[in-house]
Amino acid sequence: MVTAFRGSSPCGSDLDVIALRSRIYSSTKLFILASATMMSSLLPSTLFAQNVVVTRPPVSPEAMALHVLAKRPVAKLPRTIDLAESSSGFNSAQGFGALARDLGQPGCDLFPAPANIGTNVGLSYFGPPPSTVNQSLVGPVQLLNTGQVDATAGTITIPLYKGTVKSTGKTAWYILTDVSDPGIAAELGLNFSAKMNNITAAARTGNLGPDGNIIFDKGTVNFAPNRNIVPGPEGDEFPPKSFTPGEVGDANYSPYVRIANGGGVVYNAPMIAYNVDASQINFPNGNVDYTKVHDAVQAIDPIGMTVTLALVNGFSFGRPVWYISMDASIPLAAAIEHNTYAPLMGKLLLGNDDSAGSPIERIFIATNGQEGCDNPQRQGLSADLNDGHRPNNTLGGIPTLALDYSPAWDANLYTWTDDAINKGYRQQLREEFQILTYAADGLIMGASQTAPFGSAGFSINCPIVQRLD
């Protein structure tokens, strides 16, 4: 299965915080000190196990003034939207397939239950969760703050940008989700990722124009191909028999772009559409033409300059999260994830999570977890290829839970061993160090039952949007 991955590359309503359960979850990472001295006392949980991520000095006032031109009003939810139909079985067509809130079944809908379940008091008794006071505490936190989350539909609406690719002179429609400078992140409402400073060869270059839009030096995407994927036999759907991604970037395409005239800041700027005018992608109420836009798009308004994107269920240190999935470095991952195949992402340095200079954070993906949306233990790629819902992946650090977040996720595939399955140990894993412990104990292996656990040699661009709990 490792070969299958590596060989495939040729190179509703606002979130009701009162309705969220108030369970307390604390996740920690152990600090590994450079010296050999022992810790003499316990550190606060918010200080545990984050390797120090060195940030660059803040950009100059002149550069900041240029970046502020990219600020847009917070996007509002569309009044009405006809969401793309979700499939009850595997979705092999263009589009995103099943959404984060689809069906409302325990294996496919991870939205937390109301806090009053099992009590004798009404839901209105419960006050705001602790996260409204301190974002590191239990409760929901919206992390990407450029738009509104629709918690009923499982979507987010954010600003749409209209840039240019200098090498072709064509229009590039894109979004902004993450940035490598904390001041710019706070000003624009984006996720801050210090690790993005370390994205070098895998980033395009560009400049900010006088309107705050990016002029990319190179990199284009063809959105016309028909996504197609044929799963393996029932119960062993991964790896698929065949696959074709629905959108394909050229050799110079990556969602990451270093701004030459803006202090070398790196943005995460996934392309949404290319070489089309506004009239060709004007779908403000849904019914999108996926031969012209990214498969994650649920609605796009090039007049009001907003786009609505589907969210994906996942976990970070035991807490359910929502993220958007945009690009992948190999065709197989792009086909499974409904992503753009971004060849330049293949130059990301992988396998070095938490080391000095690392640009990546790890995402843990089961290959042969339990299947079925009615199964609360559902997880993994075979489950995804069986029913069209996402695999409930486990992410490493995200903002408010860690300091080492990066939207460039190094895929660590894991496969349950036959022995672990026969003993009934196979389950839904929600936390990084639980997975690492299972790997150390020999219950899970790498992408196959004979491959060592670790990086599978490809990456996915998945910006975090919302912590649900």
Disulfide bonds with the S-S distance in Angstrom:
Cys108-Cys373 1.88
